[in-house]
Amino acid sequence: MGKKLRLDIINPDRTLYGANVNMVIVRATTGELGILAGHAPLVALLDPRPVRILLDEGEHEVSLKGGIMQVKPEGVTILTFP
């Protein structure tokens, strides 16, 4: 695939996931969002749904209890509840 972006999923206690990925797909309160490298800056509230992570090896999911996502030029950070 093309360019990668950094994804960090954290809660107040620890880092749940951290890697360079191809794409992140989340369910925000306003609908589904797909984030690729170079995405415009964004802050979104997330529904309690799994985050879909696209990698060269396939797709991976991380379950969330909701949270907040911030997209910046250097990558995506998701702060979720423990």
mmCIF file of the N, C-alpha and C atoms, coordinates in Angstrom:
data_MODEL
# 
_entry.id   MODEL 
# 
loop_
_atom_site.group_PDB 
_atom_site.id 
_atom_site.type_symbol 
_atom_site.label_atom_id 
_atom_site.label_alt_id 
_atom_site.label_comp_id 
_atom_site.label_asym_id 
_atom_site.label_entity_id 
_atom_site.label_seq_id 
_atom_site.pdbx_PDB_ins_code 
_atom_site.Cartn_x 
_atom_site.Cartn_y 
_atom_site.Cartn_z 
_atom_site.occupancy 
_atom_site.B_iso_or_equiv 
_atom_site.pdbx_formal_charge 
_atom_site.auth_seq_id 
_atom_site.auth_comp_id 
_atom_site.auth_asym_id 
_atom_site.auth_atom_id 
_atom_site.pdbx_PDB_model_num 
ATOM 1   N N  . MET A 1 1  ? 0.829   -1.184 0.000  1.00 0.00 ? 1  MET A N  1 
ATOM 2   C CA . MET A 1 1  ? 0.000   0.000  0.000  1.00 0.00 ? 1  MET A CA 1 
ATOM 3   C C  . MET A 1 1  ? 0.869   1.240  0.000  1.00 0.00 ? 1  MET A C  1 
ATOM 4   N N  . GLY A 1 2  ? 0.213   2.403  0.048  1.00 0.00 ? 2  GLY A N  1 
ATOM 5   C CA . GLY A 1 2  ? 0.913   3.673  -0.005 1.00 0.00 ? 2  GLY A CA 1 
ATOM 6   C C  . GLY A 1 2  ? 1.503   4.106  1.325  1.00 0.00 ? 2  GLY A C  1 
ATOM 7   N N  . LYS A 1 3  ? 1.506   5.389  1.525  1.00 0.00 ? 3  LYS A N  1 
ATOM 8   C CA . LYS A 1 3  ? 2.096   6.002  2.707  1.00 0.00 ? 3  LYS A CA 1 
ATOM 9   C C  . LYS A 1 3  ? 1.374   5.561  3.981  1.00 0.00 ? 3  LYS A C  1 
ATOM 10  N N  . LYS A 1 4  ? 2.120   5.442  5.058  1.00 0.00 ? 4  LYS A N  1 
ATOM 11  C CA . LYS A 1 4  ? 1.560   4.992  6.334  1.00 0.00 ? 4  LYS A CA 1 
ATOM 12  C C  . LYS A 1 4  ? 1.354   6.175  7.274  1.00 0.00 ? 4  LYS A C  1 
ATOM 13  N N  . LEU A 1 5  ? 0.518   5.966  8.292  1.00 0.00 ? 5  LEU A N  1 
ATOM 14  C CA . LEU A 1 5  ? 0.341   6.960  9.336  1.00 0.00 ? 5  LEU A CA 1 
ATOM 15  C C  . LEU A 1 5  ? 0.495   6.277  10.686 1.00 0.00 ? 5  LEU A C  1 
ATOM 16  N N  . ARG A 1 6  ? 0.864   7.049  11.680 1.00 0.00 ? 6  ARG A N  1 
ATOM 17  C CA . ARG A 1 6  ? 1.051   6.527  13.033 1.00 0.00 ? 6  ARG A CA 1 
ATOM 18  C C  . ARG A 1 6  ? -0.299  6.497  13.734 1.00 0.00 ? 6  ARG A C  1 
ATOM 19  N N  . LEU A 1 7  ? -0.603  5.372  14.388 1.00 0.00 ? 7  LEU A N  1 
ATOM 20  C CA . LEU A 1 7  ? -1.820  5.235  15.189 1.00 0.00 ? 7  LEU A CA 1 
ATOM 21  C C  . LEU A 1 7  ? -1.423  4.872  16.609 1.00 0.00 ? 7  LEU A C  1 
ATOM 22  N N  . ASP A 1 8  ? -1.905  5.653  17.561 1.00 0.00 ? 8  ASP A N  1 
ATOM 23  C CA . ASP A 1 8  ? -1.727  5.363  18.982 1.00 0.00 ? 8  ASP A CA 1 
ATOM 24  C C  . ASP A 1 8  ? -3.098  5.360  19.637 1.00 0.00 ? 8  ASP A C  1 
ATOM 25  N N  . ILE A 1 9  ? -3.439  4.250  20.292 1.00 0.00 ? 9  ILE A N  1 
ATOM 26  C CA . ILE A 1 9  ? -4.686  4.145  21.055 1.00 0.00 ? 9  ILE A CA 1 
ATOM 27  C C  . ILE A 1 9  ? -4.267  4.026  22.515 1.00 0.00 ? 9  ILE A C  1 
ATOM 28  N N  . ILE A 1 10 ? -4.709  4.987  23.319 1.00 0.00 ? 10 ILE A N  1 
ATOM 29  C CA . ILE A 1 10 ? -4.285  5.038  24.711 1.00 0.00 ? 10 ILE A CA 1 
ATOM 30  C C  . ILE A 1 10 ? -5.488  5.221  25.625 1.00 0.00 ? 10 ILE A C  1 
ATOM 31  N N  . ASN A 1 11 ? -5.330  4.779  26.872 1.00 0.00 ? 11 ASN A N  1 
ATOM 32  C CA . ASN A 1 11 ? -6.285  5.135  27.918 1.00 0.00 ? 11 ASN A CA 1 
ATOM 33  C C  . ASN A 1 11 ? -5.454  5.731  29.050 1.00 0.00 ? 11 ASN A C  1 
ATOM 34  N N  . PRO A 1 12 ? -6.062  6.229  30.110 1.00 0.00 ? 12 PRO A N  1 
ATOM 35  C CA . PRO A 1 12 ? -5.273  6.865  31.163 1.00 0.00 ? 12 PRO A CA 1 
ATOM 36  C C  . PRO A 1 12 ? -4.244  5.946  31.819 1.00 0.00 ? 12 PRO A C  1 
ATOM 37  N N  . ASP A 1 13 ? -4.419  4.639  31.701 1.00 0.00 ? 13 ASP A N  1 
ATOM 38  C CA . ASP A 1 13 ? -3.515  3.695  32.353 1.00 0.00 ? 13 ASP A CA 1 
ATOM 39  C C  . ASP A 1 13 ? -2.350  3.229  31.494 1.00 0.00 ? 13 ASP A C  1 
ATOM 40  N N  . ARG A 1 14 ? -2.595  3.086  30.167 1.00 0.00 ? 14 ARG A N  1 
ATOM 41  C CA . ARG A 1 14 ? -1.545  2.494  29.341 1.00 0.00 ? 14 ARG A CA 1 
ATOM 42  C C  . ARG A 1 14 ? -1.824  2.705  27.852 1.00 0.00 ? 14 ARG A C  1 
ATOM 43  N N  . THR A 1 15 ? -0.837  2.359  27.046 1.00 0.00 ? 15 THR A N  1 
ATOM 44  C CA . THR A 1 15 ? -1.007  2.355  25.597 1.00 0.00 ? 15 THR A CA 1 
ATOM 45  C C  . THR A 1 15 ? -1.594  1.004  25.192 1.00 0.00 ? 15 THR A C  1 
ATOM 46  N N  . LEU A 1 16 ? -2.722  1.033  24.494 1.00 0.00 ? 16 LEU A N  1 
ATOM 47  C CA . LEU A 1 16 ? -3.379  -0.195 24.052 1.00 0.00 ? 16 LEU A CA 1 
ATOM 48  C C  . LEU A 1 16 ? -2.859  -0.670 22.706 1.00 0.00 ? 16 LEU A C  1 
ATOM 49  N N  . TYR A 1 17 ? -2.462  0.275  21.848 1.00 0.00 ? 17 TYR A N  1 
ATOM 50  C CA . TYR A 1 17 ? -2.003  -0.082 20.508 1.00 0.00 ? 17 TYR A CA 1 
ATOM 51  C C  . TYR A 1 17 ? -1.152  1.059  19.985 1.00 0.00 ? 17 TYR A C  1 
ATOM 52  N N  . GLY A 1 18 ? -0.079  0.735  19.306 1.00 0.00 ? 18 GLY A N  1 
ATOM 53  C CA . GLY A 1 18 ? 0.761   1.738  18.679 1.00 0.00 ? 18 GLY A CA 1 
ATOM 54  C C  . GLY A 1 18 ? 1.513   1.130  17.511 1.00 0.00 ? 18 GLY A C  1 
ATOM 55  N N  . ALA A 1 19 ? 1.299   1.671  16.310 1.00 0.00 ? 19 ALA A N  1 
ATOM 56  C CA . ALA A 1 19 ? 1.966   1.137  15.120 1.00 0.00 ? 19 ALA A CA 1 
ATOM 57  C C  . ALA A 1 19 ? 1.767   2.094  13.956 1.00 0.00 ? 19 ALA A C  1 
ATOM 58  N N  . ASN A 1 20 ? 2.563   1.892  12.915 1.00 0.00 ? 20 ASN A N  1 
ATOM 59  C CA . ASN A 1 20 ? 2.354   2.576  11.647 1.00 0.00 ? 20 ASN A CA 1 
ATOM 60  C C  . ASN A 1 20 ? 1.396   1.716  10.829 1.00 0.00 ? 20 ASN A C  1 
ATOM 61  N N  . VAL A 1 21 ? 0.332   2.331  10.339 1.00 0.00 ? 21 VAL A N  1 
ATOM 62  C CA . VAL A 1 21 ? -0.740  1.588  9.671  1.00 0.00 ? 21 VAL A CA 1 
ATOM 63  C C  . VAL A 1 21 ? -1.074  2.226  8.326  1.00 0.00 ? 21 VAL A C  1 
ATOM 64  N N  . ASN A 1 22 ? -1.832  1.495  7.526  1.00 0.00 ? 22 ASN A N  1 
ATOM 65  C CA . ASN A 1 22 ? -2.257  2.005  6.216  1.00 0.00 ? 22 ASN A CA 1 
ATOM 66  C C  . ASN A 1 22 ? -3.502  2.879  6.312  1.00 0.00 ? 22 ASN A C  1 
ATOM 67  N N  . MET A 1 23 ? -4.443  2.483  7.177  1.00 0.00 ? 23 MET A N  1 
ATOM 68  C CA . MET A 1 23 ? -5.720  3.210  7.286  1.00 0.00 ? 23 MET A CA 1 
ATOM 69  C C  . MET A 1 23 ? -6.370  2.880  8.621  1.00 0.00 ? 23 MET A C  1 
ATOM 70  N N  . VAL A 1 24 ? -7.110  3.852  9.146  1.00 0.00 ? 24 VAL A N  1 
ATOM 71  C CA . VAL A 1 24 ? -7.877  3.686  10.382 1.00 0.00 ? 24 VAL A CA 1 
ATOM 72  C C  . VAL A 1 24 ? -9.332  3.980  10.056 1.00 0.00 ? 24 VAL A C  1 
ATOM 73  N N  . ILE A 1 25 ? -10.233 3.083  10.463 1.00 0.00 ? 25 ILE A N  1 
ATOM 74  C CA . ILE A 1 25 ? -11.665 3.288  10.237 1.00 0.00 ? 25 ILE A CA 1 
ATOM 75  C C  . ILE A 1 25 ? -12.355 3.253  11.593 1.00 0.00 ? 25 ILE A C  1 
ATOM 76  N N  . VAL A 1 26 ? -13.071 4.336  11.916 1.00 0.00 ? 26 VAL A N  1 
ATOM 77  C CA . VAL A 1 26 ? -13.745 4.458  13.204 1.00 0.00 ? 26 VAL A CA 1 
ATOM 78  C C  . VAL A 1 26 ? -15.199 4.853  12.986 1.00 0.00 ? 26 VAL A C  1 
ATOM 79  N N  . ARG A 1 27 ? -16.001 4.631  14.021 1.00 0.00 ? 27 ARG A N  1 
ATOM 80  C CA . ARG A 1 27 ? -17.388 5.108  14.014 1.00 0.00 ? 27 ARG A CA 1 
ATOM 81  C C  . ARG A 1 27 ? -17.444 6.307  14.954 1.00 0.00 ? 27 ARG A C  1 
ATOM 82  N N  . ALA A 1 28 ? -17.526 7.496  14.387 1.00 0.00 ? 28 ALA A N  1 
ATOM 83  C CA . ALA A 1 28 ? -17.688 8.719  15.170 1.00 0.00 ? 28 ALA A CA 1 
ATOM 84  C C  . ALA A 1 28 ? -19.173 8.934  15.448 1.00 0.00 ? 28 ALA A C  1 
ATOM 85  N N  . THR A 1 29 ? -19.470 9.865  16.325 1.00 0.00 ? 29 THR A N  1 
ATOM 86  C CA . THR A 1 29 ? -20.871 10.153 16.632 1.00 0.00 ? 29 THR A CA 1 
ATOM 87  C C  . THR A 1 29 ? -21.599 10.717 15.407 1.00 0.00 ? 29 THR A C  1 
ATOM 88  N N  . THR A 1 30 ? -20.847 11.209 14.419 1.00 0.00 ? 30 THR A N  1 
ATOM 89  C CA . THR A 1 30 ? -21.443 11.757 13.202 1.00 0.00 ? 30 THR A CA 1 
ATOM 90  C C  . THR A 1 30 ? -21.447 10.777 12.043 1.00 0.00 ? 30 THR A C  1 
ATOM 91  N N  . GLY A 1 31 ? -20.898 9.573  12.251 1.00 0.00 ? 31 GLY A N  1 
ATOM 92  C CA . GLY A 1 31 ? -20.857 8.562  11.201 1.00 0.00 ? 31 GLY A CA 1 
ATOM 93  C C  . GLY A 1 31 ? -19.477 7.935  11.079 1.00 0.00 ? 31 GLY A C  1 
ATOM 94  N N  . GLU A 1 32 ? -19.330 7.053  10.087 1.00 0.00 ? 32 GLU A N  1 
ATOM 95  C CA . GLU A 1 32 ? -18.070 6.336  9.909  1.00 0.00 ? 32 GLU A CA 1 
ATOM 96  C C  . GLU A 1 32 ? -17.040 7.220  9.215  1.00 0.00 ? 32 GLU A C  1 
ATOM 97  N N  . LEU A 1 33 ? -15.782 7.140  9.703  1.00 0.00 ? 33 LEU A N  1 
ATOM 98  C CA . LEU A 1 33 ? -14.683 7.919  9.142  1.00 0.00 ? 33 LEU A CA 1 
ATOM 99  C C  . LEU A 1 33 ? -13.542 6.990  8.767  1.00 0.00 ? 33 LEU A C  1 
ATOM 100 N N  . GLY A 1 34 ? -12.955 7.218  7.610  1.00 0.00 ? 34 GLY A N  1 
ATOM 101 C CA . GLY A 1 34 ? -11.758 6.516  7.186  1.00 0.00 ? 34 GLY A CA 1 
ATOM 102 C C  . GLY A 1 34 ? -10.604 7.497  7.124  1.00 0.00 ? 34 GLY A C  1 
ATOM 103 N N  . ILE A 1 35 ? -9.509  7.191  7.813  1.00 0.00 ? 35 ILE A N  1 
ATOM 104 C CA . ILE A 1 35 ? -8.378  8.106  7.912  1.00 0.00 ? 35 ILE A CA 1 
ATOM 105 C C  . ILE A 1 35 ? -7.169  7.487  7.210  1.00 0.00 ? 35 ILE A C  1 
ATOM 106 N N  . LEU A 1 36 ? -6.622  8.215  6.250  1.00 0.00 ? 36 LEU A N  1 
ATOM 107 C CA . LEU A 1 36 ? -5.402  7.830  5.542  1.00 0.00 ? 36 LEU A CA 1 
ATOM 108 C C  . LEU A 1 36 ? -4.316  8.852  5.863  1.00 0.00 ? 36 LEU A C  1 
ATOM 109 N N  . ALA A 1 37 ? -3.074  8.518  5.539  1.00 0.00 ? 37 ALA A N  1 
ATOM 110 C CA . ALA A 1 37 ? -1.976  9.472  5.707  1.00 0.00 ? 37 ALA A CA 1 
ATOM 111 C C  . ALA A 1 37 ? -2.301  10.745 4.928  1.00 0.00 ? 37 ALA A C  1 
ATOM 112 N N  . GLY A 1 38 ? -2.015  11.892 5.518  1.00 0.00 ? 38 GLY A N  1 
ATOM 113 C CA . GLY A 1 38 ? -2.279  13.165 4.869  1.00 0.00 ? 38 GLY A CA 1 
ATOM 114 C C  . GLY A 1 38 ? -3.676  13.716 5.104  1.00 0.00 ? 38 GLY A C  1 
ATOM 115 N N  . HIS A 1 39 ? -4.480  13.046 5.948  1.00 0.00 ? 39 HIS A N  1 
ATOM 116 C CA . HIS A 1 39 ? -5.845  13.507 6.244  1.00 0.00 ? 39 HIS A CA 1 
ATOM 117 C C  . HIS A 1 39 ? -5.804  14.879 6.906  1.00 0.00 ? 39 HIS A C  1 
ATOM 118 N N  . ALA A 1 40 ? -6.804  15.672 6.663  1.00 0.00 ? 40 ALA A N  1 
ATOM 119 C CA . ALA A 1 40 ? -6.908  16.995 7.289  1.00 0.00 ? 40 ALA A CA 1 
ATOM 120 C C  . ALA A 1 40 ? -7.026  16.850 8.805  1.00 0.00 ? 40 ALA A C  1 
ATOM 121 N N  . PRO A 1 41 ? -6.508  17.820 9.568  1.00 0.00 ? 41 PRO A N  1 
ATOM 122 C CA . PRO A 1 41 ? -6.654  17.768 11.025 1.00 0.00 ? 41 PRO A CA 1 
ATOM 123 C C  . PRO A 1 41 ? -8.131  17.674 11.426 1.00 0.00 ? 41 PRO A C  1 
ATOM 124 N N  . LEU A 1 42 ? -8.371  16.907 12.492 1.00 0.00 ? 42 LEU A N  1 
ATOM 125 C CA . LEU A 1 42 ? -9.745  16.606 12.886 1.00 0.00 ? 42 LEU A CA 1 
ATOM 126 C C  . LEU A 1 42 ? -9.771  16.171 14.341 1.00 0.00 ? 42 LEU A C  1 
ATOM 127 N N  . VAL A 1 43 ? -10.840 16.513 15.035 1.00 0.00 ? 43 VAL A N  1 
ATOM 128 C CA . VAL A 1 43 ? -11.130 15.972 16.362 1.00 0.00 ? 43 VAL A CA 1 
ATOM 129 C C  . VAL A 1 43 ? -12.555 15.436 16.303 1.00 0.00 ? 43 VAL A C  1 
ATOM 130 N N  . ALA A 1 44 ? -12.760 14.194 16.782 1.00 0.00 ? 44 ALA A N  1 
ATOM 131 C CA . ALA A 1 44 ? -14.084 13.574 16.714 1.00 0.00 ? 44 ALA A CA 1 
ATOM 132 C C  . ALA A 1 44 ? -14.351 12.746 17.960 1.00 0.00 ? 44 ALA A C  1 
ATOM 133 N N  . LEU A 1 45 ? -15.614 12.763 18.394 1.00 0.00 ? 45 LEU A N  1 
ATOM 134 C CA . LEU A 1 45 ? -16.056 11.869 19.465 1.00 0.00 ? 45 LEU A CA 1 
ATOM 135 C C  . LEU A 1 45 ? -16.379 10.516 18.846 1.00 0.00 ? 45 LEU A C  1 
ATOM 136 N N  . LEU A 1 46 ? -15.965 9.447  19.529 1.00 0.00 ? 46 LEU A N  1 
ATOM 137 C CA . LEU A 1 46 ? -16.151 8.105  18.980 1.00 0.00 ? 46 LEU A CA 1 
ATOM 138 C C  . LEU A 1 46 ? -17.215 7.321  19.731 1.00 0.00 ? 46 LEU A C  1 
ATOM 139 N N  . ASP A 1 47 ? -17.996 6.571  18.975 1.00 0.00 ? 47 ASP A N  1 
ATOM 140 C CA . ASP A 1 47 ? -18.967 5.652  19.553 1.00 0.00 ? 47 ASP A CA 1 
ATOM 141 C C  . ASP A 1 47 ? -18.245 4.423  20.108 1.00 0.00 ? 47 ASP A C  1 
ATOM 142 N N  . PRO A 1 48 ? -18.888 3.692  21.002 1.00 0.00 ? 48 PRO A N  1 
ATOM 143 C CA . PRO A 1 48 ? -18.280 2.451  21.517 1.00 0.00 ? 48 PRO A CA 1 
ATOM 144 C C  . PRO A 1 48 ? -18.360 1.325  20.485 1.00 0.00 ? 48 PRO A C  1 
ATOM 145 N N  . ARG A 1 49 ? -17.471 1.353  19.547 1.00 0.00 ? 49 ARG A N  1 
ATOM 146 C CA . ARG A 1 49 ? -17.373 0.370  18.471 1.00 0.00 ? 49 ARG A CA 1 
ATOM 147 C C  . ARG A 1 49 ? -15.904 0.030  18.248 1.00 0.00 ? 49 ARG A C  1 
ATOM 148 N N  . PRO A 1 50 ? -15.606 -1.095 17.630 1.00 0.00 ? 50 PRO A N  1 
ATOM 149 C CA . PRO A 1 50 ? -14.207 -1.425 17.332 1.00 0.00 ? 50 PRO A CA 1 
ATOM 150 C C  . PRO A 1 50 ? -13.597 -0.462 16.316 1.00 0.00 ? 50 PRO A C  1 
ATOM 151 N N  . VAL A 1 51 ? -12.324 -0.186 16.490 1.00 0.00 ? 51 VAL A N  1 
ATOM 152 C CA . VAL A 1 51 ? -11.539 0.550  15.502 1.00 0.00 ? 51 VAL A CA 1 
ATOM 153 C C  . VAL A 1 51 ? -11.007 -0.488 14.519 1.00 0.00 ? 51 VAL A C  1 
ATOM 154 N N  . ARG A 1 52 ? -11.220 -0.266 13.245 1.00 0.00 ? 52 ARG A N  1 
ATOM 155 C CA . ARG A 1 52 ? -10.673 -1.162 12.218 1.00 0.00 ? 52 ARG A CA 1 
ATOM 156 C C  . ARG A 1 52 ? -9.355  -0.587 11.742 1.00 0.00 ? 52 ARG A C  1 
ATOM 157 N N  . ILE A 1 53 ? -8.314  -1.416 11.756 1.00 0.00 ? 53 ILE A N  1 
ATOM 158 C CA . ILE A 1 53 ? -6.968  -0.983 11.409 1.00 0.00 ? 53 ILE A CA 1 
ATOM 159 C C  . ILE A 1 53 ? -6.521  -1.802 10.205 1.00 0.00 ? 53 ILE A C  1 
ATOM 160 N N  . LEU A 1 54 ? -6.224  -1.123 9.101  1.00 0.00 ? 54 LEU A N  1 
ATOM 161 C CA . LEU A 1 54 ? -5.758  -1.813 7.896  1.00 0.00 ? 54 LEU A CA 1 
ATOM 162 C C  . LEU A 1 54 ? -4.238  -1.787 7.857  1.00 0.00 ? 54 LEU A C  1 
ATOM 163 N N  . LEU A 1 55 ? -3.669  -2.980 7.745  1.00 0.00 ? 55 LEU A N  1 
ATOM 164 C CA . LEU A 1 55 ? -2.225  -3.189 7.708  1.00 0.00 ? 55 LEU A CA 1 
ATOM 165 C C  . LEU A 1 55 ? -1.866  -3.910 6.419  1.00 0.00 ? 55 LEU A C  1 
ATOM 166 N N  . ASP A 1 56 ? -0.580  -3.991 6.110  1.00 0.00 ? 56 ASP A N  1 
ATOM 167 C CA . ASP A 1 56 ? -0.151  -4.758 4.936  1.00 0.00 ? 56 ASP A CA 1 
ATOM 168 C C  . ASP A 1 56 ? -0.587  -6.211 5.046  1.00 0.00 ? 56 ASP A C  1 
ATOM 169 N N  . GLU A 1 57 ? -0.596  -6.739 6.287  1.00 0.00 ? 57 GLU A N  1 
ATOM 170 C CA . GLU A 1 57 ? -0.928  -8.147 6.525  1.00 0.00 ? 57 GLU A CA 1 
ATOM 171 C C  . GLU A 1 57 ? -2.429  -8.421 6.552  1.00 0.00 ? 57 GLU A C  1 
ATOM 172 N N  . GLY A 1 58 ? -3.251  -7.394 6.524  1.00 0.00 ? 58 GLY A N  1 
ATOM 173 C CA . GLY A 1 58 ? -4.696  -7.581 6.606  1.00 0.00 ? 58 GLY A CA 1 
ATOM 174 C C  . GLY A 1 58 ? -5.324  -6.563 7.541  1.00 0.00 ? 58 GLY A C  1 
ATOM 175 N N  . GLU A 1 59 ? -6.440  -6.950 8.132  1.00 0.00 ? 59 GLU A N  1 
ATOM 176 C CA . GLU A 1 59 ? -7.197  -6.043 9.001  1.00 0.00 ? 59 GLU A CA 1 
ATOM 177 C C  . GLU A 1 59 ? -7.149  -6.527 10.442 1.00 0.00 ? 59 GLU A C  1 
ATOM 178 N N  . HIS A 1 60 ? -7.064  -5.564 11.362 1.00 0.00 ? 60 HIS A N  1 
ATOM 179 C CA . HIS A 1 60 ? -7.033  -5.842 12.799 1.00 0.00 ? 60 HIS A CA 1 
ATOM 180 C C  . HIS A 1 60 ? -8.086  -4.951 13.447 1.00 0.00 ? 60 HIS A C  1 
ATOM 181 N N  . GLU A 1 61 ? -8.687  -5.404 14.540 1.00 0.00 ? 61 GLU A N  1 
ATOM 182 C CA . GLU A 1 61 ? -9.674  -4.593 15.256 1.00 0.00 ? 61 GLU A CA 1 
ATOM 183 C C  . GLU A 1 61 ? -9.269  -4.442 16.713 1.00 0.00 ? 61 GLU A C  1 
ATOM 184 N N  . VAL A 1 62 ? -9.548  -3.247 17.251 1.00 0.00 ? 62 VAL A N  1 
ATOM 185 C CA . VAL A 1 62 ? -9.356  -2.976 18.674 1.00 0.00 ? 62 VAL A CA 1 
ATOM 186 C C  . VAL A 1 62 ? -10.683 -2.454 19.205 1.00 0.00 ? 62 VAL A C  1 
ATOM 187 N N  . SER A 1 63 ? -11.235 -3.133 20.207 1.00 0.00 ? 63 SER A N  1 
ATOM 188 C CA . SER A 1 63 ? -12.520 -2.720 20.782 1.00 0.00 ? 63 SER A CA 1 
ATOM 189 C C  . SER A 1 63 ? -12.345 -1.473 21.638 1.00 0.00 ? 63 SER A C  1 
ATOM 190 N N  . LEU A 1 64 ? -13.308 -0.561 21.525 1.00 0.00 ? 64 LEU A N  1 
ATOM 191 C CA . LEU A 1 64 ? -13.298 0.675  22.311 1.00 0.00 ? 64 LEU A CA 1 
ATOM 192 C C  . LEU A 1 64 ? -14.601 0.828  23.068 1.00 0.00 ? 64 LEU A C  1 
ATOM 193 N N  . LYS A 1 65 ? -14.536 1.529  24.182 1.00 0.00 ? 65 LYS A N  1 
ATOM 194 C CA . LYS A 1 65 ? -15.731 1.903  24.938 1.00 0.00 ? 65 LYS A CA 1 
ATOM 195 C C  . LYS A 1 65 ? -16.112 3.345  24.632 1.00 0.00 ? 65 LYS A C  1 
ATOM 196 N N  . GLY A 1 66 ? -15.734 3.816  23.463 1.00 0.00 ? 66 GLY A N  1 
ATOM 197 C CA . GLY A 1 66 ? -15.937 5.214  23.098 1.00 0.00 ? 66 GLY A CA 1 
ATOM 198 C C  . GLY A 1 66 ? -14.660 5.974  23.359 1.00 0.00 ? 66 GLY A C  1 
ATOM 199 N N  . GLY A 1 67 ? -14.650 7.264  23.008 1.00 0.00 ? 67 GLY A N  1 
ATOM 200 C CA . GLY A 1 67 ? -13.468 8.070  23.258 1.00 0.00 ? 67 GLY A CA 1 
ATOM 201 C C  . GLY A 1 67 ? -13.403 9.278  22.348 1.00 0.00 ? 67 GLY A C  1 
ATOM 202 N N  . ILE A 1 68 ? -12.192 9.809  22.225 1.00 0.00 ? 68 ILE A N  1 
ATOM 203 C CA . ILE A 1 68 ? -11.935 10.992 21.413 1.00 0.00 ? 68 ILE A CA 1 
ATOM 204 C C  . ILE A 1 68 ? -10.773 10.676 20.476 1.00 0.00 ? 68 ILE A C  1 
ATOM 205 N N  . MET A 1 69 ? -10.916 11.069 19.207 1.00 0.00 ? 69 MET A N  1 
ATOM 206 C CA . MET A 1 69 ? -9.852  10.874 18.232 1.00 0.00 ? 69 MET A CA 1 
ATOM 207 C C  . MET A 1 69 ? -9.331  12.226 17.776 1.00 0.00 ? 69 MET A C  1 
ATOM 208 N N  . GLN A 1 70 ? -8.014  12.337 17.707 1.00 0.00 ? 70 GLN A N  1 
ATOM 209 C CA . GLN A 1 70 ? -7.381  13.530 17.153 1.00 0.00 ? 70 GLN A CA 1 
ATOM 210 C C  . GLN A 1 70 ? -6.527  13.104 15.967 1.00 0.00 ? 70 GLN A C  1 
ATOM 211 N N  . VAL A 1 71 ? -6.747  13.765 14.831 1.00 0.00 ? 71 VAL A N  1 
ATOM 212 C CA . VAL A 1 71 ? -5.957  13.514 13.632 1.00 0.00 ? 71 VAL A CA 1 
ATOM 213 C C  . VAL A 1 71 ? -5.078  14.737 13.398 1.00 0.00 ? 71 VAL A C  1 
ATOM 214 N N  . LYS A 1 72 ? -3.765  14.503 13.306 1.00 0.00 ? 72 LYS A N  1 
ATOM 215 C CA . LYS A 1 72 ? -2.793  15.555 13.030 1.00 0.00 ? 72 LYS A CA 1 
ATOM 216 C C  . LYS A 1 72 ? -1.897  15.076 11.903 1.00 0.00 ? 72 LYS A C  1 
ATOM 217 N N  . PRO A 1 73 ? -1.097  15.968 11.324 1.00 0.00 ? 73 PRO A N  1 
ATOM 218 C CA . PRO A 1 73 ? -0.218  15.538 10.219 1.00 0.00 ? 73 PRO A CA 1 
ATOM 219 C C  . PRO A 1 73 ? 0.683   14.355 10.587 1.00 0.00 ? 73 PRO A C  1 
ATOM 220 N N  . GLU A 1 74 ? 1.093   14.262 11.840 1.00 0.00 ? 74 GLU A N  1 
ATOM 221 C CA . GLU A 1 74 ? 1.989   13.165 12.236 1.00 0.00 ? 74 GLU A CA 1 
ATOM 222 C C  . GLU A 1 74 ? 1.262   11.876 12.570 1.00 0.00 ? 74 GLU A C  1 
ATOM 223 N N  . GLY A 1 75 ? -0.063  11.875 12.611 1.00 0.00 ? 75 GLY A N  1 
ATOM 224 C CA . GLY A 1 75 ? -0.781  10.638 12.847 1.00 0.00 ? 75 GLY A CA 1 
ATOM 225 C C  . GLY A 1 75 ? -2.082  10.810 13.610 1.00 0.00 ? 75 GLY A C  1 
ATOM 226 N N  . VAL A 1 76 ? -2.589  9.682  14.121 1.00 0.00 ? 76 VAL A N  1 
ATOM 227 C CA . VAL A 1 76 ? -3.874  9.625  14.807 1.00 0.00 ? 76 VAL A CA 1 
ATOM 228 C C  . VAL A 1 76 ? -3.646  9.184  16.247 1.00 0.00 ? 76 VAL A C  1 
ATOM 229 N N  . THR A 1 77 ? -4.271  9.904  17.170 1.00 0.00 ? 77 THR A N  1 
ATOM 230 C CA . THR A 1 77 ? -4.274  9.498  18.580 1.00 0.00 ? 77 THR A CA 1 
ATOM 231 C C  . THR A 1 77 ? -5.716  9.315  19.006 1.00 0.00 ? 77 THR A C  1 
ATOM 232 N N  . ILE A 1 78 ? -6.007  8.174  19.626 1.00 0.00 ? 78 ILE A N  1 
ATOM 233 C CA . ILE A 1 78 ? -7.332  7.904  20.167 1.00 0.00 ? 78 ILE A CA 1 
ATOM 234 C C  . ILE A 1 78 ? -7.180  7.743  21.664 1.00 0.00 ? 78 ILE A C  1 
ATOM 235 N N  . LEU A 1 79 ? -7.913  8.552  22.413 1.00 0.00 ? 79 LEU A N  1 
ATOM 236 C CA . LEU A 1 79 ? -7.972  8.429  23.870 1.00 0.00 ? 79 LEU A CA 1 
ATOM 237 C C  . LEU A 1 79 ? -9.292  7.768  24.201 1.00 0.00 ? 79 LEU A C  1 
ATOM 238 N N  . THR A 1 80 ? -9.216  6.606  24.849 1.00 0.00 ? 80 THR A N  1 
ATOM 239 C CA . THR A 1 80 ? -10.407 5.837  25.158 1.00 0.00 ? 80 THR A CA 1 
ATOM 240 C C  . THR A 1 80 ? -10.514 5.606  26.645 1.00 0.00 ? 80 THR A C  1 
ATOM 241 N N  . PHE A 1 81 ? -11.624 5.052  27.063 1.00 0.00 ? 81 PHE A N  1 
ATOM 242 C CA . PHE A 1 81 ? -11.871 4.784  28.483 1.00 0.00 ? 81 PHE A CA 1 
ATOM 243 C C  . PHE A 1 81 ? -11.284 3.429  28.868 1.00 0.00 ? 81 PHE A C  1 
ATOM 244 N N  . PRO A 1 82 ? -10.817 3.303  30.135 1.00 0.00 ? 82 PRO A N  1 
ATOM 245 C CA . PRO A 1 82 ? -10.269 2.005  30.564 1.00 0.00 ? 82 PRO A CA 1 
ATOM 246 C C  . PRO A 1 82 ? -11.338 0.930  30.681 1.00 0.00 ? 82 PRO A C  1 
# 
